[in-house]
Amino acid sequence: MKHYIIAKFKDKKDTERLLPEICRLFDKALLIEGVTDVKVHPSNSDRENRYSIMIEMTMTQEGLLAYDASEMHKEWKRTYGDKIESKAIFDCEE
């Protein structure tokens, strides 16, 4: 399955500034059983109504459960949660 996290940062400058560390954090998701691929996409638009970043993950249903319970996921929420204005989570089949 595909798992997408689409987030809009409160401060637009955070996208470029935080992108390297967000990529490093999501690389750790590949250590979670059932997670097979992770891609972090920054937006190429500077329009005000656009989201900042999209994280695309490929995983099994069991991988999603393991990801949700993982320390890496908790670190994502703890470190970046207060920097995010809004987000959308979308799951679908490949």
Residue frames as qw, qx, qy, qz and C-alpha x, y, z in Angstrom:
[[0.000, 0.888, 0.460, 0.000, 0.00, 0.00, 0.00],
 [0.335, 0.447, -0.058, 0.827, 0.95, 3.65, -0.30],
 [0.381, -0.746, -0.426, 0.343, 0.89, 5.96, 2.73],
 [0.326, 0.560, 0.093, 0.756, 1.10, 9.69, 2.06],
 [0.339, -0.680, -0.361, 0.540, 1.74, 12.45, 4.59],
 [0.296, 0.605, 0.254, 0.694, 1.10, 15.89, 3.13],
 [0.428, -0.648, -0.379, 0.503, 2.02, 18.77, 5.44],
 [0.214, 0.813, 0.103, 0.532, 2.03, 22.55, 5.37],
 [0.534, -0.173, -0.396, 0.727, 4.57, 24.26, 7.60],
 [0.129, -0.886, -0.347, 0.277, 3.56, 27.40, 9.49],
 [0.106, -0.813, 0.313, 0.479, 6.78, 29.08, 8.33],
 [0.810, 0.578, -0.044, -0.093, 7.52, 28.57, 4.62],
 [0.190, 0.767, -0.604, 0.108, 11.27, 28.81, 5.30],
 [0.648, -0.364, 0.633, -0.218, 11.05, 25.60, 7.35],
 [0.926, 0.344, 0.106, -0.117, 10.63, 23.47, 4.22],
 [0.622, 0.653, -0.358, 0.241, 14.10, 24.15, 2.86],
 [0.136, -0.681, 0.583, -0.423, 15.75, 24.48, 6.27],
 [0.662, -0.276, 0.597, -0.360, 14.32, 21.26, 7.74],
 [0.853, 0.362, -0.214, -0.309, 14.27, 19.08, 4.61],
 [0.457, 0.464, -0.744, 0.147, 17.67, 17.38, 5.16],
 [0.175, -0.226, 0.808, -0.516, 16.85, 16.36, 8.73],
 [0.762, 0.151, 0.257, -0.575, 13.33, 15.22, 7.77],
 [0.755, 0.425, -0.463, -0.187, 14.86, 13.04, 5.04],
 [0.222, 0.380, -0.834, 0.334, 17.30, 11.55, 7.55],
 [0.480, -0.085, 0.613, -0.622, 14.45, 10.86, 9.99],
 [0.834, 0.267, 0.085, -0.475, 12.30, 9.15, 7.36],
 [0.509, 0.467, -0.722, -0.040, 15.27, 7.06, 6.20],
 [0.175, -0.241, 0.844, -0.446, 14.91, 5.39, 9.62],
 [0.757, 0.137, 0.225, -0.598, 11.42, 4.24, 8.61],
 [0.702, 0.403, -0.545, -0.221, 13.09, 1.76, 6.25],
 [0.118, 0.295, -0.883, 0.346, 14.26, -0.12, 9.36],
 [0.585, 0.024, 0.483, -0.651, 10.63, -0.80, 10.30],
 [0.263, 0.063, 0.943, 0.192, 9.43, -4.22, 9.20],
 [0.332, 0.639, 0.693, -0.034, 6.93, -3.87, 6.39],
 [0.171, 0.913, -0.025, -0.371, 8.14, -0.45, 5.20],
 [0.811, 0.137, 0.392, 0.413, 9.88, -0.89, 1.84],
 [0.422, 0.393, 0.234, 0.782, 10.26, 2.59, 0.37],
 [0.164, -0.814, -0.330, 0.448, 10.21, 6.24, 1.46],
 [0.404, 0.392, 0.254, 0.786, 10.38, 9.35, -0.70],
 [0.148, -0.701, -0.343, 0.608, 10.27, 12.91, 0.61],
 [0.353, 0.527, 0.443, 0.634, 9.03, 15.48, -1.91],
 [0.098, -0.459, -0.243, 0.849, 9.29, 19.23, -1.21],
 [0.409, 0.788, 0.438, -0.144, 6.76, 21.43, -2.99],
 [0.476, 0.090, 0.316, 0.816, 7.96, 23.34, -6.04],
 [0.031, -0.742, -0.434, -0.510, 5.28, 26.01, -5.58],
 [0.225, -0.019, -0.420, 0.879, 5.41, 29.19, -3.55],
 [0.370, -0.472, -0.390, -0.699, 1.65, 29.74, -3.69],
 [0.284, -0.358, 0.514, -0.726, 0.11, 30.45, -0.31],
 [0.825, -0.083, 0.158, -0.536, -2.54, 27.71, -0.59],
 [0.781, 0.314, -0.539, -0.024, -0.04, 24.93, -1.33],
 [0.865, -0.496, 0.066, 0.042, 1.31, 22.34, 1.08],
 [0.112, -0.856, 0.495, 0.093, 5.04, 22.30, 1.86],
 [0.023, -0.430, 0.901, 0.049, 6.05, 18.65, 1.74],
 [0.904, 0.017, -0.097, -0.417, 4.75, 15.23, 0.75],
 [0.232, -0.435, 0.867, -0.067, 6.14, 12.04, 2.23],
 [0.827, 0.193, -0.306, -0.430, 5.37, 8.97, 0.15],
 [0.325, -0.405, 0.837, -0.172, 5.81, 5.60, 1.81],
 [0.736, 0.098, -0.561, -0.366, 5.33, 2.08, 0.51],
 [0.196, -0.293, 0.816, -0.458, 4.40, -0.47, 3.14],
 [0.338, -0.263, -0.888, -0.169, 2.26, -3.43, 4.04],
 [0.514, -0.668, -0.271, -0.464, -0.82, -3.11, 6.26],
 [0.808, -0.450, -0.247, 0.289, 1.28, -4.60, 9.06],
 [0.535, 0.155, -0.057, 0.829, 4.02, -2.09, 8.26],
 [0.154, -0.636, -0.157, -0.739, 1.55, 0.75, 8.77],
 [0.722, -0.644, -0.221, -0.128, 0.72, -0.58, 12.24],
 [0.792, -0.210, -0.121, 0.560, 4.42, -0.94, 13.05],
 [0.309, 0.408, 0.060, 0.857, 5.15, 2.56, 11.71],
 [0.369, -0.725, -0.213, -0.542, 2.32, 4.11, 13.75],
 [0.789, -0.604, -0.108, 0.029, 3.72, 2.53, 16.92],
 [0.786, 0.201, -0.148, 0.565, 7.39, 3.24, 16.13],
 [0.441, -0.630, -0.113, 0.630, 9.73, 5.57, 17.96],
 [0.309, 0.046, 0.409, 0.857, 10.57, 7.14, 14.58],
 [0.110, -0.635, -0.579, -0.500, 6.91, 8.15, 14.08],
 [0.447, -0.785, -0.360, 0.233, 6.75, 9.52, 17.62],
 [0.467, -0.358, 0.115, 0.800, 9.92, 11.53, 16.93],
 [0.150, 0.364, 0.517, 0.761, 8.33, 12.98, 13.75],
 [0.282, -0.770, -0.502, -0.274, 5.27, 14.11, 15.69],
 [0.560, -0.682, -0.211, 0.420, 7.26, 15.36, 18.68],
 [0.474, -0.249, 0.215, 0.817, 9.87, 17.27, 16.67],
 [0.078, 0.105, 0.469, 0.873, 7.75, 18.72, 13.85],
 [0.072, -0.607, -0.792, -0.020, 4.16, 18.66, 15.09],
 [0.120, -0.786, -0.315, 0.517, 4.18, 22.22, 16.40],
 [0.147, -0.400, 0.401, 0.811, 5.76, 23.49, 13.14],
 [0.061, 0.245, 0.831, 0.495, 2.93, 22.13, 10.98],
 [0.342, 0.061, 0.065, -0.936, -0.08, 24.28, 10.20],
 [0.831, 0.153, 0.187, -0.500, -2.09, 21.45, 8.66],
 [0.063, -0.337, 0.906, 0.248, -1.62, 17.97, 7.28],
 [0.846, 0.154, -0.059, -0.507, -3.45, 15.28, 5.41],
 [0.341, -0.300, 0.890, 0.046, -2.85, 11.54, 5.61],
 [0.767, 0.351, -0.138, -0.520, -3.90, 9.38, 2.67],
 [0.437, -0.248, 0.861, 0.078, -3.63, 5.61, 2.23],
 [0.763, 0.430, -0.078, -0.477, -4.33, 3.68, -0.96],
 [0.895, 0.019, 0.403, 0.192, -3.38, 0.57, -2.84],
 [0.306, -0.449, 0.487, 0.684, -0.44, 0.85, -5.24]]
